[in-house]
């Protein structure tokens, strides 16, 4: 907390890791969703379960125009199980190369989908990503061969072998390292704006607190 004669400035870069990922792989549909404020997890859910898109892609959970859509799919808002599953797909598939990422999602059994069906849904998810998934595989393969990964700001990580783990960790460095760089750059800009009297209270991966 700040001292009694200070104020606190707190922020969080909303889903910044996902946005950096989508930028790197040039996922045009996801980028548009970020730019327009669409509910990306609902769109993903529709793609993998073969559902029609809602009319209001920003807020299908309460919009009047989607009342019939919610009734048709028994939609319960953001906590709808299949939407939460789709959200897990978006987060869980980032650093993997195949549909088998579904087996690493914790608590997957509570979504009421069998493992066989999960693999089918994961394959549909990959198909829905189209060229973006292919670009990711190409980037990971290049990292594996060169044994070098860089963030978008140029921070370099070097690996000792050309394994699948090198590809995965290198791609992760490219994204999560860029998130850290981006957050650090935000801190620098805020210090310049607020002056030398500001101090860092708490540092997180994608957000901070300043006094």
Rosetta constraint file for C-alpha pairs under 8 A:
AtomPair CA 1 CA 8 HARMONIC 7.55 0.50
AtomPair CA 1 CA 201 HARMONIC 7.04 0.50
AtomPair CA 2 CA 6 HARMONIC 5.74 0.50
AtomPair CA 2 CA 7 HARMONIC 6.33 0.50
AtomPair CA 2 CA 8 HARMONIC 6.04 0.50
AtomPair CA 2 CA 201 HARMONIC 7.39 0.50
AtomPair CA 2 CA 211 HARMONIC 5.48 0.50
AtomPair CA 3 CA 7 HARMONIC 7.81 0.50
AtomPair CA 3 CA 211 HARMONIC 7.95 0.50
AtomPair CA 6 CA 211 HARMONIC 6.11 0.50
AtomPair CA 7 CA 211 HARMONIC 5.69 0.50
AtomPair CA 8 CA 209 HARMONIC 6.62 0.50
AtomPair CA 8 CA 210 HARMONIC 5.59 0.50
AtomPair CA 8 CA 211 HARMONIC 4.64 0.50
AtomPair CA 9 CA 209 HARMONIC 5.64 0.50
AtomPair CA 9 CA 210 HARMONIC 5.02 0.50
AtomPair CA 9 CA 211 HARMONIC 6.29 0.50
AtomPair CA 10 CA 207 HARMONIC 7.51 0.50
AtomPair CA 10 CA 208 HARMONIC 5.84 0.50
AtomPair CA 10 CA 209 HARMONIC 4.38 0.50
AtomPair CA 10 CA 210 HARMONIC 6.35 0.50
AtomPair CA 11 CA 207 HARMONIC 5.37 0.50
AtomPair CA 11 CA 208 HARMONIC 5.84 0.50
AtomPair CA 11 CA 209 HARMONIC 6.76 0.50
AtomPair CA 12 CA 206 HARMONIC 5.84 0.50
AtomPair CA 12 CA 207 HARMONIC 4.04 0.50
AtomPair CA 12 CA 208 HARMONIC 6.77 0.50
AtomPair CA 13 CA 206 HARMONIC 5.50 0.50
AtomPair CA 13 CA 207 HARMONIC 5.88 0.50
AtomPair CA 14 CA 206 HARMONIC 7.98 0.50
AtomPair CA 15 CA 19 HARMONIC 6.35 0.50
AtomPair CA 16 CA 20 HARMONIC 6.05 0.50
AtomPair CA 16 CA 179 HARMONIC 6.75 0.50
AtomPair CA 16 CA 206 HARMONIC 7.00 0.50
AtomPair CA 17 CA 21 HARMONIC 6.14 0.50
AtomPair CA 17 CA 175 HARMONIC 6.56 0.50
AtomPair CA 17 CA 176 HARMONIC 6.43 0.50
AtomPair CA 17 CA 179 HARMONIC 6.22 0.50
AtomPair CA 18 CA 22 HARMONIC 6.17 0.50
AtomPair CA 18 CA 91 HARMONIC 7.41 0.50
AtomPair CA 19 CA 23 HARMONIC 6.13 0.50
AtomPair CA 19 CA 31 HARMONIC 7.28 0.50
AtomPair CA 19 CA 34 HARMONIC 7.29 0.50
AtomPair CA 20 CA 24 HARMONIC 6.19 0.50
AtomPair CA 20 CA 175 HARMONIC 6.16 0.50
AtomPair CA 20 CA 178 HARMONIC 7.55 0.50
AtomPair CA 20 CA 179 HARMONIC 7.34 0.50
AtomPair CA 21 CA 25 HARMONIC 6.35 0.50
AtomPair CA 21 CA 94 HARMONIC 7.42 0.50
AtomPair CA 21 CA 175 HARMONIC 5.97 0.50
AtomPair CA 22 CA 26 HARMONIC 5.67 0.50
AtomPair CA 22 CA 27 HARMONIC 5.03 0.50
AtomPair CA 22 CA 28 HARMONIC 7.80 0.50
AtomPair CA 22 CA 30 HARMONIC 6.44 0.50
AtomPair CA 22 CA 31 HARMONIC 6.36 0.50
AtomPair CA 22 CA 132 HARMONIC 7.95 0.50
AtomPair CA 23 CA 27 HARMONIC 6.56 0.50
AtomPair CA 23 CA 31 HARMONIC 6.87 0.50
AtomPair CA 25 CA 132 HARMONIC 5.19 0.50
AtomPair CA 25 CA 133 HARMONIC 7.30 0.50
AtomPair CA 25 CA 135 HARMONIC 5.56 0.50
AtomPair CA 25 CA 136 HARMONIC 5.57 0.50
AtomPair CA 26 CA 31 HARMONIC 7.62 0.50
AtomPair CA 26 CA 132 HARMONIC 5.92 0.50
AtomPair CA 26 CA 135 HARMONIC 7.82 0.50
AtomPair CA 27 CA 31 HARMONIC 6.05 0.50
AtomPair CA 27 CA 129 HARMONIC 7.31 0.50
AtomPair CA 27 CA 131 HARMONIC 7.64 0.50
AtomPair CA 27 CA 132 HARMONIC 4.94 0.50
AtomPair CA 28 CA 32 HARMONIC 6.11 0.50
AtomPair CA 28 CA 132 HARMONIC 7.92 0.50
AtomPair CA 29 CA 33 HARMONIC 6.26 0.50
AtomPair CA 30 CA 34 HARMONIC 6.25 0.50
AtomPair CA 30 CA 40 HARMONIC 6.84 0.50
AtomPair CA 31 CA 35 HARMONIC 6.18 0.50
AtomPair CA 32 CA 36 HARMONIC 5.96 0.50
AtomPair CA 33 CA 37 HARMONIC 5.72 0.50
AtomPair CA 33 CA 38 HARMONIC 4.65 0.50
AtomPair CA 33 CA 39 HARMONIC 6.99 0.50
AtomPair CA 33 CA 40 HARMONIC 6.01 0.50
AtomPair CA 34 CA 38 HARMONIC 6.41 0.50
AtomPair CA 34 CA 40 HARMONIC 7.57 0.50
AtomPair CA 36 CA 58 HARMONIC 7.89 0.50
AtomPair CA 37 CA 58 HARMONIC 5.87 0.50
AtomPair CA 38 CA 57 HARMONIC 5.11 0.50
AtomPair CA 38 CA 58 HARMONIC 4.16 0.50
AtomPair CA 38 CA 59 HARMONIC 7.52 0.50
AtomPair CA 39 CA 43 HARMONIC 6.53 0.50
AtomPair CA 39 CA 57 HARMONIC 5.97 0.50
AtomPair CA 39 CA 58 HARMONIC 5.29 0.50
AtomPair CA 39 CA 59 HARMONIC 6.86 0.50
AtomPair CA 40 CA 44 HARMONIC 6.14 0.50
AtomPair CA 41 CA 45 HARMONIC 6.06 0.50
AtomPair CA 41 CA 83 HARMONIC 6.18 0.50
AtomPair CA 41 CA 84 HARMONIC 7.64 0.50
AtomPair CA 41 CA 86 HARMONIC 5.82 0.50
AtomPair CA 41 CA 87 HARMONIC 5.16 0.50
AtomPair CA 41 CA 90 HARMONIC 7.46 0.50
AtomPair CA 42 CA 46 HARMONIC 6.28 0.50
AtomPair CA 42 CA 57 HARMONIC 7.97 0.50
AtomPair CA 42 CA 83 HARMONIC 5.78 0.50
AtomPair CA 42 CA 86 HARMONIC 7.44 0.50
AtomPair CA 43 CA 47 HARMONIC 6.32 0.50
AtomPair CA 43 CA 53 HARMONIC 6.73 0.50
AtomPair CA 43 CA 57 HARMONIC 7.59 0.50
AtomPair CA 44 CA 48 HARMONIC 6.35 0.50
AtomPair CA 44 CA 83 HARMONIC 7.95 0.50
AtomPair CA 44 CA 86 HARMONIC 5.90 0.50
AtomPair CA 44 CA 87 HARMONIC 7.74 0.50
AtomPair CA 44 CA 90 HARMONIC 7.84 0.50
AtomPair CA 44 CA 125 HARMONIC 7.62 0.50
AtomPair CA 45 CA 49 HARMONIC 6.02 0.50
AtomPair CA 45 CA 51 HARMONIC 7.68 0.50
AtomPair CA 45 CA 82 HARMONIC 6.53 0.50
AtomPair CA 45 CA 83 HARMONIC 5.44 0.50
AtomPair CA 45 CA 85 HARMONIC 7.78 0.50
AtomPair CA 45 CA 86 HARMONIC 5.06 0.50
AtomPair CA 45 CA 87 HARMONIC 7.97 0.50
AtomPair CA 46 CA 50 HARMONIC 5.54 0.50
AtomPair CA 46 CA 51 HARMONIC 4.42 0.50
AtomPair CA 46 CA 52 HARMONIC 6.22 0.50
AtomPair CA 46 CA 53 HARMONIC 6.19 0.50
AtomPair CA 47 CA 51 HARMONIC 6.64 0.50
AtomPair CA 47 CA 124 HARMONIC 7.64 0.50
AtomPair CA 47 CA 125 HARMONIC 7.09 0.50
AtomPair CA 47 CA 128 HARMONIC 6.47 0.50
AtomPair CA 48 CA 86 HARMONIC 7.86 0.50
AtomPair CA 48 CA 121 HARMONIC 5.78 0.50
AtomPair CA 48 CA 122 HARMONIC 7.71 0.50
AtomPair CA 48 CA 124 HARMONIC 5.40 0.50
AtomPair CA 48 CA 125 HARMONIC 5.43 0.50
AtomPair CA 48 CA 128 HARMONIC 7.43 0.50
AtomPair CA 49 CA 121 HARMONIC 7.30 0.50
AtomPair CA 53 CA 57 HARMONIC 7.50 0.50
AtomPair CA 54 CA 60 HARMONIC 6.08 0.50
AtomPair CA 54 CA 66 HARMONIC 6.12 0.50
AtomPair CA 54 CA 69 HARMONIC 6.47 0.50
AtomPair CA 55 CA 60 HARMONIC 7.32 0.50
AtomPair CA 55 CA 65 HARMONIC 6.68 0.50
AtomPair CA 55 CA 66 HARMONIC 6.26 0.50
AtomPair CA 56 CA 60 HARMONIC 5.20 0.50
AtomPair CA 56 CA 63 HARMONIC 6.83 0.50
AtomPair CA 56 CA 65 HARMONIC 7.10 0.50
AtomPair CA 56 CA 66 HARMONIC 6.84 0.50
AtomPair CA 59 CA 63 HARMONIC 6.14 0.50
AtomPair CA 60 CA 66 HARMONIC 5.96 0.50
AtomPair CA 60 CA 70 HARMONIC 7.88 0.50
AtomPair CA 60 CA 77 HARMONIC 7.84 0.50
AtomPair CA 61 CA 66 HARMONIC 7.77 0.50
AtomPair CA 61 CA 70 HARMONIC 7.49 0.50
AtomPair CA 61 CA 75 HARMONIC 7.56 0.50
AtomPair CA 61 CA 76 HARMONIC 7.30 0.50
AtomPair CA 61 CA 77 HARMONIC 4.64 0.50
AtomPair CA 61 CA 78 HARMONIC 6.86 0.50
AtomPair CA 62 CA 66 HARMONIC 7.53 0.50
AtomPair CA 62 CA 67 HARMONIC 7.59 0.50
AtomPair CA 62 CA 77 HARMONIC 7.53 0.50
AtomPair CA 63 CA 67 HARMONIC 6.91 0.50
AtomPair CA 66 CA 70 HARMONIC 6.11 0.50
AtomPair CA 67 CA 71 HARMONIC 6.29 0.50
AtomPair CA 68 CA 72 HARMONIC 6.07 0.50
AtomPair CA 69 CA 73 HARMONIC 6.36 0.50
AtomPair CA 69 CA 75 HARMONIC 7.86 0.50
AtomPair CA 70 CA 74 HARMONIC 5.59 0.50
AtomPair CA 70 CA 75 HARMONIC 4.55 0.50
AtomPair CA 70 CA 76 HARMONIC 7.42 0.50
AtomPair CA 71 CA 75 HARMONIC 6.47 0.50
AtomPair CA 75 CA 80 HARMONIC 6.11 0.50
AtomPair CA 76 CA 80 HARMONIC 5.01 0.50
AtomPair CA 78 CA 83 HARMONIC 6.78 0.50
AtomPair CA 78 CA 84 HARMONIC 7.35 0.50
AtomPair CA 79 CA 83 HARMONIC 6.93 0.50
AtomPair CA 79 CA 84 HARMONIC 6.25 0.50
AtomPair CA 80 CA 84 HARMONIC 6.31 0.50
AtomPair CA 81 CA 85 HARMONIC 6.14 0.50
AtomPair CA 81 CA 111 HARMONIC 5.81 0.50
AtomPair CA 82 CA 86 HARMONIC 6.18 0.50
AtomPair CA 82 CA 111 HARMONIC 7.02 0.50
AtomPair CA 83 CA 87 HARMONIC 6.19 0.50
AtomPair CA 84 CA 88 HARMONIC 6.28 0.50
AtomPair CA 85 CA 89 HARMONIC 6.32 0.50
AtomPair CA 85 CA 108 HARMONIC 7.99 0.50
AtomPair CA 85 CA 111 HARMONIC 6.84 0.50
AtomPair CA 86 CA 90 HARMONIC 6.34 0.50
AtomPair CA 87 CA 91 HARMONIC 6.37 0.50
AtomPair CA 88 CA 92 HARMONIC 5.54 0.50
AtomPair CA 88 CA 105 HARMONIC 7.06 0.50
AtomPair CA 89 CA 93 HARMONIC 5.66 0.50
AtomPair CA 89 CA 102 HARMONIC 7.30 0.50
AtomPair CA 89 CA 122 HARMONIC 7.54 0.50
AtomPair CA 89 CA 125 HARMONIC 7.80 0.50
AtomPair CA 90 CA 94 HARMONIC 6.86 0.50
AtomPair CA 92 CA 96 HARMONIC 7.93 0.50
AtomPair CA 92 CA 101 HARMONIC 6.51 0.50
AtomPair CA 92 CA 102 HARMONIC 7.39 0.50
AtomPair CA 92 CA 104 HARMONIC 7.71 0.50
AtomPair CA 92 CA 105 HARMONIC 6.68 0.50
AtomPair CA 93 CA 97 HARMONIC 7.92 0.50
AtomPair CA 93 CA 101 HARMONIC 5.94 0.50
AtomPair CA 93 CA 102 HARMONIC 7.89 0.50
AtomPair CA 95 CA 168 HARMONIC 5.66 0.50
AtomPair CA 95 CA 169 HARMONIC 7.84 0.50
AtomPair CA 95 CA 171 HARMONIC 6.77 0.50
AtomPair CA 95 CA 172 HARMONIC 6.28 0.50
AtomPair CA 96 CA 101 HARMONIC 6.33 0.50
AtomPair CA 96 CA 168 HARMONIC 6.71 0.50
AtomPair CA 97 CA 137 HARMONIC 6.48 0.50
AtomPair CA 99 CA 119 HARMONIC 6.27 0.50
AtomPair CA 99 CA 122 HARMONIC 5.14 0.50
AtomPair CA 99 CA 123 HARMONIC 5.63 0.50
AtomPair CA 99 CA 126 HARMONIC 7.28 0.50
AtomPair CA 100 CA 104 HARMONIC 7.78 0.50
AtomPair CA 100 CA 119 HARMONIC 6.93 0.50
AtomPair CA 100 CA 122 HARMONIC 7.70 0.50
AtomPair CA 101 CA 105 HARMONIC 7.20 0.50
AtomPair CA 101 CA 122 HARMONIC 7.94 0.50
AtomPair CA 102 CA 118 HARMONIC 6.63 0.50
AtomPair CA 102 CA 119 HARMONIC 6.83 0.50
AtomPair CA 102 CA 122 HARMONIC 6.72 0.50
AtomPair CA 103 CA 108 HARMONIC 7.96 0.50
AtomPair CA 103 CA 115 HARMONIC 7.83 0.50
AtomPair CA 108 CA 112 HARMONIC 7.98 0.50
AtomPair CA 108 CA 113 HARMONIC 7.85 0.50
AtomPair CA 109 CA 113 HARMONIC 6.71 0.50
AtomPair CA 109 CA 114 HARMONIC 7.52 0.50
AtomPair CA 113 CA 117 HARMONIC 6.24 0.50
AtomPair CA 113 CA 118 HARMONIC 6.29 0.50
AtomPair CA 114 CA 118 HARMONIC 6.06 0.50
AtomPair CA 115 CA 119 HARMONIC 6.32 0.50
AtomPair CA 116 CA 120 HARMONIC 6.59 0.50
AtomPair CA 117 CA 121 HARMONIC 6.15 0.50
AtomPair CA 118 CA 122 HARMONIC 6.06 0.50
AtomPair CA 119 CA 123 HARMONIC 6.20 0.50
AtomPair CA 120 CA 124 HARMONIC 6.32 0.50
AtomPair CA 121 CA 125 HARMONIC 6.12 0.50
AtomPair CA 122 CA 126 HARMONIC 6.32 0.50
AtomPair CA 123 CA 127 HARMONIC 6.30 0.50
AtomPair CA 124 CA 128 HARMONIC 6.13 0.50
AtomPair CA 125 CA 129 HARMONIC 6.46 0.50
AtomPair CA 126 CA 130 HARMONIC 6.79 0.50
AtomPair CA 126 CA 133 HARMONIC 6.60 0.50
AtomPair CA 129 CA 133 HARMONIC 5.55 0.50
AtomPair CA 130 CA 134 HARMONIC 6.85 0.50
AtomPair CA 131 CA 135 HARMONIC 6.07 0.50
AtomPair CA 132 CA 136 HARMONIC 6.29 0.50
AtomPair CA 133 CA 137 HARMONIC 6.39 0.50
AtomPair CA 134 CA 138 HARMONIC 6.20 0.50
AtomPair CA 135 CA 139 HARMONIC 6.13 0.50
AtomPair CA 136 CA 140 HARMONIC 6.13 0.50
AtomPair CA 137 CA 141 HARMONIC 6.07 0.50
AtomPair CA 138 CA 142 HARMONIC 6.23 0.50
AtomPair CA 139 CA 143 HARMONIC 6.28 0.50
AtomPair CA 139 CA 171 HARMONIC 7.50 0.50
AtomPair CA 140 CA 144 HARMONIC 6.15 0.50
AtomPair CA 140 CA 167 HARMONIC 4.73 0.50
AtomPair CA 140 CA 168 HARMONIC 6.71 0.50
AtomPair CA 140 CA 170 HARMONIC 7.31 0.50
AtomPair CA 140 CA 171 HARMONIC 5.99 0.50
AtomPair CA 141 CA 145 HARMONIC 6.24 0.50
AtomPair CA 141 CA 167 HARMONIC 6.28 0.50
AtomPair CA 142 CA 146 HARMONIC 6.05 0.50
AtomPair CA 142 CA 167 HARMONIC 7.93 0.50
AtomPair CA 143 CA 147 HARMONIC 5.34 0.50
AtomPair CA 143 CA 148 HARMONIC 5.63 0.50
AtomPair CA 143 CA 149 HARMONIC 5.91 0.50
AtomPair CA 143 CA 166 HARMONIC 7.26 0.50
AtomPair CA 143 CA 167 HARMONIC 5.53 0.50
AtomPair CA 143 CA 170 HARMONIC 6.28 0.50
AtomPair CA 143 CA 171 HARMONIC 7.38 0.50
AtomPair CA 144 CA 148 HARMONIC 7.65 0.50
AtomPair CA 144 CA 161 HARMONIC 7.90 0.50
AtomPair CA 144 CA 162 HARMONIC 4.86 0.50
AtomPair CA 144 CA 163 HARMONIC 6.30 0.50
AtomPair CA 144 CA 164 HARMONIC 6.89 0.50
AtomPair CA 144 CA 166 HARMONIC 5.60 0.50
AtomPair CA 144 CA 167 HARMONIC 4.65 0.50
AtomPair CA 144 CA 170 HARMONIC 7.76 0.50
AtomPair CA 145 CA 162 HARMONIC 5.81 0.50
AtomPair CA 146 CA 162 HARMONIC 7.72 0.50
AtomPair CA 147 CA 158 HARMONIC 5.88 0.50
AtomPair CA 147 CA 159 HARMONIC 4.99 0.50
AtomPair CA 147 CA 160 HARMONIC 6.90 0.50
AtomPair CA 147 CA 161 HARMONIC 6.67 0.50
AtomPair CA 147 CA 162 HARMONIC 6.11 0.50
AtomPair CA 147 CA 166 HARMONIC 6.98 0.50
AtomPair CA 147 CA 170 HARMONIC 7.98 0.50
AtomPair CA 148 CA 156 HARMONIC 6.93 0.50
AtomPair CA 148 CA 157 HARMONIC 5.78 0.50
AtomPair CA 148 CA 158 HARMONIC 4.68 0.50
AtomPair CA 148 CA 159 HARMONIC 6.28 0.50
AtomPair CA 148 CA 170 HARMONIC 7.16 0.50
AtomPair CA 149 CA 156 HARMONIC 5.74 0.50
AtomPair CA 149 CA 157 HARMONIC 5.22 0.50
AtomPair CA 149 CA 158 HARMONIC 6.59 0.50
AtomPair CA 149 CA 170 HARMONIC 5.18 0.50
AtomPair CA 149 CA 171 HARMONIC 7.04 0.50
AtomPair CA 149 CA 173 HARMONIC 6.88 0.50
AtomPair CA 149 CA 174 HARMONIC 6.25 0.50
AtomPair CA 150 CA 154 HARMONIC 5.31 0.50
AtomPair CA 150 CA 155 HARMONIC 5.21 0.50
AtomPair CA 150 CA 156 HARMONIC 4.43 0.50
AtomPair CA 150 CA 157 HARMONIC 6.25 0.50
AtomPair CA 150 CA 170 HARMONIC 7.95 0.50
AtomPair CA 150 CA 173 HARMONIC 7.19 0.50
AtomPair CA 150 CA 174 HARMONIC 5.47 0.50
AtomPair CA 151 CA 155 HARMONIC 5.20 0.50
AtomPair CA 151 CA 156 HARMONIC 6.79 0.50
AtomPair CA 151 CA 173 HARMONIC 6.70 0.50
AtomPair CA 151 CA 174 HARMONIC 4.32 0.50
AtomPair CA 151 CA 175 HARMONIC 6.60 0.50
AtomPair CA 151 CA 177 HARMONIC 5.66 0.50
AtomPair CA 151 CA 178 HARMONIC 4.93 0.50
AtomPair CA 152 CA 174 HARMONIC 6.95 0.50
AtomPair CA 152 CA 178 HARMONIC 5.74 0.50
AtomPair CA 153 CA 178 HARMONIC 6.57 0.50
AtomPair CA 153 CA 181 HARMONIC 6.82 0.50
AtomPair CA 155 CA 177 HARMONIC 7.60 0.50
AtomPair CA 157 CA 170 HARMONIC 7.41 0.50
AtomPair CA 157 CA 173 HARMONIC 7.52 0.50
AtomPair CA 159 CA 166 HARMONIC 6.63 0.50
AtomPair CA 161 CA 166 HARMONIC 6.92 0.50
AtomPair CA 162 CA 166 HARMONIC 6.01 0.50
AtomPair CA 162 CA 167 HARMONIC 7.63 0.50
AtomPair CA 163 CA 167 HARMONIC 6.71 0.50
AtomPair CA 164 CA 168 HARMONIC 6.32 0.50
AtomPair CA 165 CA 169 HARMONIC 5.90 0.50
AtomPair CA 166 CA 170 HARMONIC 5.64 0.50
AtomPair CA 167 CA 171 HARMONIC 6.06 0.50
AtomPair CA 168 CA 172 HARMONIC 6.16 0.50
AtomPair CA 169 CA 173 HARMONIC 6.08 0.50
AtomPair CA 170 CA 174 HARMONIC 6.26 0.50
AtomPair CA 171 CA 175 HARMONIC 6.55 0.50
AtomPair CA 172 CA 176 HARMONIC 5.82 0.50
AtomPair CA 172 CA 177 HARMONIC 7.62 0.50
AtomPair CA 173 CA 177 HARMONIC 4.97 0.50
AtomPair CA 173 CA 178 HARMONIC 7.58 0.50
AtomPair CA 174 CA 178 HARMONIC 6.10 0.50
AtomPair CA 175 CA 179 HARMONIC 6.34 0.50
AtomPair CA 176 CA 180 HARMONIC 6.38 0.50
AtomPair CA 177 CA 181 HARMONIC 6.17 0.50
AtomPair CA 178 CA 182 HARMONIC 5.93 0.50
AtomPair CA 179 CA 183 HARMONIC 6.11 0.50
AtomPair CA 179 CA 205 HARMONIC 7.24 0.50
AtomPair CA 179 CA 206 HARMONIC 6.61 0.50
AtomPair CA 180 CA 184 HARMONIC 6.08 0.50
AtomPair CA 180 CA 205 HARMONIC 6.09 0.50
AtomPair CA 180 CA 206 HARMONIC 6.93 0.50
AtomPair CA 181 CA 185 HARMONIC 6.11 0.50
AtomPair CA 182 CA 186 HARMONIC 6.27 0.50
AtomPair CA 183 CA 187 HARMONIC 6.40 0.50
AtomPair CA 183 CA 205 HARMONIC 7.52 0.50
AtomPair CA 183 CA 206 HARMONIC 6.14 0.50
AtomPair CA 183 CA 207 HARMONIC 6.77 0.50
AtomPair CA 184 CA 188 HARMONIC 6.36 0.50
AtomPair CA 185 CA 189 HARMONIC 6.28 0.50
AtomPair CA 186 CA 190 HARMONIC 6.16 0.50
AtomPair CA 187 CA 191 HARMONIC 6.12 0.50
AtomPair CA 188 CA 192 HARMONIC 6.27 0.50
AtomPair CA 189 CA 193 HARMONIC 6.18 0.50
AtomPair CA 190 CA 194 HARMONIC 5.86 0.50
AtomPair CA 191 CA 195 HARMONIC 5.40 0.50
AtomPair CA 191 CA 196 HARMONIC 6.57 0.50
AtomPair CA 191 CA 198 HARMONIC 6.46 0.50
AtomPair CA 192 CA 196 HARMONIC 7.70 0.50
AtomPair CA 194 CA 198 HARMONIC 6.44 0.50
AtomPair CA 198 CA 210 HARMONIC 6.56 0.50
AtomPair CA 198 CA 211 HARMONIC 5.44 0.50
AtomPair CA 199 CA 210 HARMONIC 5.66 0.50
AtomPair CA 199 CA 211 HARMONIC 5.35 0.50
AtomPair CA 200 CA 208 HARMONIC 7.70 0.50
AtomPair CA 200 CA 209 HARMONIC 6.33 0.50
AtomPair CA 200 CA 210 HARMONIC 4.67 0.50
AtomPair CA 200 CA 211 HARMONIC 6.41 0.50
AtomPair CA 201 CA 208 HARMONIC 7.62 0.50
AtomPair CA 201 CA 209 HARMONIC 5.35 0.50
AtomPair CA 201 CA 210 HARMONIC 5.28 0.50
AtomPair CA 201 CA 211 HARMONIC 6.40 0.50
AtomPair CA 202 CA 208 HARMONIC 5.56 0.50
AtomPair CA 202 CA 209 HARMONIC 5.10 0.50
AtomPair CA 202 CA 210 HARMONIC 7.12 0.50
AtomPair CA 203 CA 207 HARMONIC 6.73 0.50
AtomPair CA 203 CA 208 HARMONIC 4.75 0.50
AtomPair CA 203 CA 209 HARMONIC 6.74 0.50
AtomPair CA 204 CA 208 HARMONIC 5.63 0.50
